[in-house]
């Protein structure tokens, strides 16, 4: 994953770094130093060294701010937000993007590309944190900016693809399919049929067909995306992990269990290496792998995965999140299969209490609206 590409991986949007001329001479030396620091940060990010990327980008921020270069400061805030998003530090990333948008010059037409990217990144954060209406609004704002000022910008493909991915999350499959097909056609026309910028579009198309249980179609798009990503020099490329995770899910649904297990283990190894074992994505992949192991009657390892995932979910999401309830239900079924009925009953009862409380909260909120 790179900050210099116009695409979205499974975790986050990435930014295009735009060279801007016309900087005042009095600030030239300072901005040159800051620019070098930013490049070091971007290179570190490309190599998966997130802590080094953050360190150099923060130093670049200090240098640009001292030179009073608000536009370059805004772009560097956005770059840093991308690093934090990749590390799943969503609140910090959102705060930085808000600052970056505030610092952007008012003449949108002169900086349409960067403004659209900032809005797209903010929309991605809204989506990752479940604020779908705000995400849709930000995606549409970003598209309007590009359509008005830079209609040929390839980032239109990114925005269309990820707006469609949002529609998949909200169940609007027909609109999602139209937008994804449009994004794919535009992308193929602008960058070719085997360019890495198409990987997110292909992955989102696969996600759409997974939601609709069209496993063969989903598999075909994932295999095409995987073929493209094979040329990546990084074996720990986060895009590779996302594709492998999706393939694992599809092959599990097709009852190709050994293949699914291999893919999910590989995905988990990459994700643990880049994000650590206590990230949202690691938990999600672990839970997929646990389902495969249960189907293979390898209960002991599945139990370890469920236990570890539940602990991380409770820490990241709280003890009453719906995701926690789902894990408790699946864990309970596993324990019943292992004839460990007492703990299984306790987990299922706890899951029911979470579901009931969530239903009551929603009902109370609806009543307040009326």
For each residue, the residues with C-beta under 8 A, 3 or more apart:
1: 5 9 11 14 45 46 86 237 238 239
2: 5 14 42 45 46
3: 14 15 17 42 45 46 79 82
4: 14 16 17 42 46
5: 1 2 14 16 196 197
6: 14 16 154 155 157 158 197
7: 14 158 196 197 199 200
8: 12 13 14 124 158 161 162 200
9: 1 12 14 200 238 239 242
10: 203 238 239 241 242 245 281
11: 1 85 86 88 238 242 275 281
12: 8 9 82 85 86 121 124 128
13: 8 82 85 117 120 121 123 124 158 162
14: 1 2 3 4 5 6 7 8 9 82
15: 3 75 78 79 82 117 121
16: 4 5 6 113 114 117 155
17: 3 4 38 42 75 79
18: 75 113 114
19:
20: 23 71 72
21:
22:
23: 20 27 28 31 69 72
24: 27 28
25: 28
26:
27: 23 24 30 31 67 68 69
28: 23 24 25 31 32
29: 32 33
30: 27 33 34 63 64 66 67
31: 23 27 28 34 35 63 64 67 69 72
32: 28 29 35 36
33: 29 30 36 37 63
34: 30 31 37 38 60 63 64 67 69 72 76
35: 31 32 38 39 60 72
36: 32 33 39 40
37: 33 34 40 41 56 57 59 60 63
38: 17 34 35 41 42 56 57 60 76 79
39: 35 36 42 43
40: 36 37 43 44 52 56
41: 37 38 44 45 52 53 54 55 56 57 60 79 80 83
42: 2 3 4 17 38 39 45 46 53 79
43: 39 40 46 47
44: 40 41 47 49 50 52 53 56
45: 1 2 3 41 42 48 49 50 53 79 82 83 86
46: 1 2 3 4 42 43
47: 43 44 234
48: 45 234 236 274
49: 44 45 52 53
50: 44 45 53 54 83 86 87 274
51: 54 55
52: 40 41 44 49 55 56
53: 41 42 44 45 49 50 56 57 83
54: 41 50 51 57 58 80 83 84
55: 41 51 52 58 59
56: 37 38 40 41 44 52 53 59 60
57: 37 38 41 53 54 60 61 76 79 80 83
58: 54 55 61 62 80
59: 37 55 56 62 63
60: 34 35 37 38 41 56 57 63 64 76
61: 57 58 64 65 73 76 77 80
62: 58 59 65 66
63: 30 31 33 34 37 59 60 66 67
64: 30 31 34 60 61 67 69 72 73 76
65: 61 62 68 69 73
66: 30 62 63
67: 27 30 31 34 63 64 72
68: 27 65
69: 23 27 31 34 64 65 72 73
70: 73 74 103 104 105
71: 20 74 75 103 104 105 111 114
72: 20 23 31 34 35 64 67 69 75 76
73: 61 64 65 69 70 76 77 103
74: 70 71 77 78 99 100 101 103 104 114 118
75: 15 17 18 71 72 78 79 100 114
76: 34 38 57 60 61 64 72 73 79 80
77: 61 73 74 80 81 96 97 99 100 103
78: 15 74 75 81 82 96 97 100 114 117 118 121
79: 3 15 17 38 41 42 45 57 75 76 82 83
80: 41 54 57 58 61 76 77 83 84 96
81: 77 78 84 85 92 93 94 96 97 100 121
82: 3 12 13 14 15 45 78 79 85 86 93 121
83: 41 45 50 53 54 57 79 80 86 87
84: 54 80 81 87 89 90 92 93 96
85: 11 12 13 81 82 88 89 90 93 121 124 125 128
86: 1 11 12 45 50 82 83 238 274 275
87: 50 83 84 275
88: 11 85 275 279 280 281
89: 84 85 92 93
90: 84 85 93 94 125 128 129
91: 94 95
92: 81 84 89 95 96
93: 81 82 84 85 89 90 96 97 125
94: 81 90 91 97 98 122 125 129
95: 91 92 98 99
96: 77 78 80 81 84 92 93 99 100
97: 77 78 81 93 94 100 101 118 121 122 125
98: 94 95 101 102 122
99: 74 77 95 96 102 103
100: 74 75 77 78 81 96 97 103 104 118
101: 74 97 98 104 115 118 119 122
102: 98 99
103: 70 71 73 74 77 99 100
104: 70 71 74 100 101 111 114 115 118
105: 70 71 110 111
106:
107: 110 111
108: 111 112 115 145 149
109: 112 148 149
110: 105 107
111: 71 104 105 107 108 114 115
112: 108 109 115 116 145 146 148 149 150 153
113: 16 18 116 117 146 150 153 155
114: 16 18 71 74 75 78 104 111 117 118
115: 101 104 108 111 112 118 119 142 145
116: 112 113 119 120 142 143 145 146 150 153 155 159
117: 13 15 16 78 113 114 120 121 142 155
118: 74 78 97 100 101 104 114 115 121 122
119: 101 115 116 122 123 138 139 141 142 145
120: 13 116 117 123 124 138 139 142 155 158 159 162
121: 12 13 15 78 81 82 85 97 117 118 124 125
122: 94 97 98 101 118 119 125 126 138
123: 13 119 120 126 127 134 135 136 137 138 139 142 162 163 166
124: 8 12 13 85 120 121 127 128 135 162
125: 85 90 93 94 97 121 122 128 129
126: 122 123 129 131 132 134 135 138
127: 123 124 130 131 132 135 162 165 166 169
128: 12 85 90 124 125
129: 90 94 125 126
130: 127
131: 126 127 134 135
132: 126 127 135 136 166 169 170
133: 136 137
134: 123 126 131 137 138
135: 123 124 126 127 131 132 138 139 166
136: 123 132 133 139 140 163 166
137: 123 133 134 140 141
138: 119 120 122 123 126 134 135 141 142
139: 119 120 123 135 136 142 143 159 162 163 166
140: 136 137 143 144 163
141: 119 137 138 144 145
142: 115 116 117 119 120 123 138 139 145 146 159
143: 116 139 140 146 147 156 159 160 163
144: 140 141 147 148
145: 108 112 115 116 119 141 142 148 149 150
146: 112 113 116 142 143 149 150 151 153 155 156 159
147: 143 144 151 156
148: 109 112 144 145 151
149: 108 109 112 145 146
150: 112 113 116 145 146 153
151: 146 147 148 156
152: 156 190
153: 112 113 116 146 150 156
154: 6 157 158 187 190 191 197
155: 6 16 113 116 117 120 146 158 159
156: 143 146 147 151 152 153 159 160 186
157: 6 154 160 161 183 186 187 190 197 201
158: 6 7 8 13 120 154 155 161 162 197 200
159: 116 120 139 142 143 146 155 156 162 163
160: 143 156 157 163 164 179 180 182 183 186
161: 8 157 158 164 165 179 180 183 200 201 204
162: 8 13 120 123 124 127 139 158 159 165 166 200 204
163: 123 136 139 140 143 159 160 166 167 179
164: 160 161 167 168 175 176 177 178 179 180 183 204 208
165: 127 161 162 168 169 176 204 207
166: 123 127 132 135 136 139 162 163 169 170
167: 163 164 170 171 172 173 175 176 179
168: 164 165 171 172 173 176 204 207 208 211
169: 127 132 165 166
170: 132 166 167
171: 167 168
172: 167 168 175 176
173: 167 168 176 177 208 211 212
174: 177 178
175: 164 167 172 178 179
176: 164 165 167 168 172 173 179 180 208
177: 164 173 174 180 181 208
178: 164 174 175 181 182
179: 160 161 163 164 167 175 176 182 183
180: 160 161 164 176 177 183 184 201 204 205 208
181: 177 178 184 185 205
182: 160 178 179 185 186
183: 157 160 161 164 179 180 186 187 201
184: 180 181 187 188 198 201 202 205
185: 181 182 188 189
186: 156 157 160 182 183 189 190
187: 154 157 183 184 190 191 195 197 198 201
188: 184 185 191 192 193 198
189: 185 186
190: 152 154 157 186 187
191: 154 187 188 195 197 198
192: 188 195
193: 188 198
194: 198 227 228
195: 187 191 192 198 228
196: 5 7 199 228 229 231 232 239
197: 5 6 7 154 157 158 187 191 200 201
198: 184 187 188 191 193 194 195 201 202 225 228
199: 7 196 202 203 225 228 229 239 243
200: 7 8 9 158 161 162 197 203 204 239
201: 157 161 180 183 184 187 197 198 204 205
202: 184 198 199 205 206 221 222 224 225 228
203: 10 199 200 206 207 221 222 225 239 242 243 246
204: 161 162 164 165 168 180 200 201 207 208
205: 180 181 184 201 202 208 209 221
206: 202 203 209 210 217 218 219 221 222 225 246 250
207: 165 168 203 204 210 211 218 246
208: 164 168 173 176 177 180 204 205 211 212
209: 205 206 212 214 215 217 218 221
210: 206 207 213 214 215 218 246 249 250 253
211: 168 173 207 208
212: 173 208 209
213: 210 253
214: 209 210 217 218
215: 209 210 218 219 250 253 254
216: 219 220
217: 206 209 214 220 221
218: 206 207 209 210 214 215 221 222 246 250
219: 206 215 216 222 223 247 250 251 254
220: 216 217 223 224
221: 202 203 205 206 209 217 218 224 225
222: 202 203 206 218 219 225 226 243 246 247 250
223: 219 220 226 227 247
224: 202 220 221 227 228
225: 198 199 202 203 206 221 222 228 229 239 243
226: 222 223 229 230 240 243 244 247
227: 194 223 224 230
228: 194 195 196 198 199 202 224 225 231
229: 196 199 225 226 232 237 239 240 243
230: 226 227
231: 196 228
232: 196 229 237 239 240
233:
234: 47 48 237 240
235: 240 270
236: 48 240 241 270 273 274
237: 1 229 232 234 240 241 270
238: 1 9 10 11 86 241 242 270 271 274
239: 1 9 10 196 199 200 203 225 229 232 242 243
240: 226 229 232 234 235 236 237 243 244 267 270
241: 10 236 237 238 244 245 266 267 270 271 274 281 285
242: 9 10 11 203 238 239 245 246 267
243: 199 203 222 225 226 229 239 240 246 247
244: 226 240 241 247 248 263 264 266 267 270
245: 10 241 242 248 249 263 264 267 271 281 284 285 288
246: 203 206 207 210 218 222 242 243 249 250
247: 219 222 223 226 243 244 250 251 260 263
248: 244 245 251 252 260 261 263 264 267 285 288 289 292
249: 210 245 246 252 253 260 288
250: 206 210 215 218 219 222 246 247 253 254 260
251: 219 247 248 254 256 257 259 260 263
252: 248 249 255 256 257 260 288 291 292 295
253: 210 213 215 249 250
254: 215 219 250 251
255: 252 295
256: 251 252 259 260
257: 251 252 260 261 292 295 296
258: 261 262
259: 251 256 262 263
260: 247 248 249 250 251 252 256 257 263 264 292
261: 248 257 258 264 265 289 292 293 296
262: 258 259 265 266
263: 244 245 247 248 251 259 260 266 267
264: 244 245 248 260 261 267 268 285 288 289 292
265: 261 262 268 269 289
266: 241 244 262 263 269 270
267: 240 241 242 244 245 248 263 264 270 271 285
268: 264 265 271 272 282 285 286 289
269: 265 266 272 273
270: 235 236 237 238 240 241 244 266 267 273 274
271: 238 241 245 267 268 274 275 279 281 282 285
272: 268 269 275 276 277 282
273: 236 269 270
274: 48 50 86 236 238 241 270 271
275: 11 86 87 88 271 272 279 281 282
276: 272 279 282
277: 272 282 308 312
278: 282 283 312 315 316
279: 88 271 275 276 282 283
280: 88 283 284 316
281: 10 11 88 241 245 271 275 284 285
282: 268 271 272 275 276 277 278 279 285 286 312
283: 278 279 280 286 287 309 312 313 316
284: 245 280 281 287 288
285: 241 245 248 264 267 268 271 281 282 288 289
286: 268 282 283 289 290 305 308 309
287: 283 284 290 291 305 306 309 327 330
288: 245 248 249 252 264 284 285 291 292
289: 248 261 264 265 268 285 286 292 293 305
290: 286 287 293 294 302 305 306 309 330 334
291: 252 287 288 294 295 302 330
292: 248 252 257 260 261 264 288 289 295 296
293: 261 289 290 296 298 299 301 302 305
294: 290 291 297 298 299 302 333 334 337
295: 252 255 257 291 292
296: 257 261 292 293
297: 294
298: 293 294 301 302
299: 293 294 302 303 334 337 338
300: 303 304
301: 293 298 304 305
302: 290 291 293 294 298 299 305 306 334
303: 299 300 306 307 331 334 335 338
304: 300 301 307 308
305: 286 287 289 290 293 301 302 308 309
306: 287 290 302 303 309 310 327 330 331 334
307: 303 304 310 311 331
308: 277 286 304 305 311 312
309: 283 286 287 290 305 306 312 313 327
310: 306 307 313 314 324 327 328 331
311: 307 308 314 315
312: 277 278 282 283 308 309 315 316
313: 283 309 310 316 317 321 323 324 327
314: 310 311 317 318 319 321 324
315: 278 311 312
316: 278 280 283 312 313
317: 313 314 321 323 324
318: 314 321 324
319: 314 324
320: 324 354 357 358
321: 313 314 317 318 324 325 354
322: 325 326 354 355 358
323: 313 317 326 327
324: 310 313 314 317 318 319 320 321 327 328 354
325: 321 322 328 329 350 351 354 355 358
326: 322 323 329 330 351
327: 287 306 309 310 313 323 324 330 331
328: 310 324 325 331 332 347 348 350 351 354
329: 325 326 332 333 347 348 351
330: 287 290 291 306 326 327 333 334
331: 303 306 307 310 327 328 334 335 344 347
332: 328 329 335 336 344 345 347 348 351
333: 294 329 330 336 337 344
334: 290 294 299 302 303 306 330 331 337 338 344
335: 303 331 332 338 340 341 343 344 347
336: 332 333 339 340 341 344
337: 294 299 333 334
338: 299 303 334 335
339: 336
340: 335 336 343 344
341: 335 336 344 345
342: 345 346
343: 335 340 346 347
344: 331 332 333 334 335 336 340 341 347 348
345: 332 341 342 348 349
346: 342 343 349 350
347: 328 329 331 332 335 343 344 350 351
348: 328 329 332 344 345 351 352
349: 345 346 352 353
350: 325 328 346 347 353 354
351: 325 326 328 329 332 347 348 354 355
352: 348 349 355 356
353: 349 350 356 357
354: 320 321 322 324 325 328 350 351 357 358
355: 322 325 351 352 358 359
356: 352 353 359 360
357: 320 353 354 360 361
358: 320 322 325 354 355 361 362
359: 355 356 362 363
360: 356 357 363 364
361: 357 358 364 365
362: 358 359 365 366
363: 359 360 366 367
364: 360 361 367 368
365: 361 362 368 369
366: 362 363 369 370
367: 363 364 370
368: 364 365
369: 365 366
370: 366 367
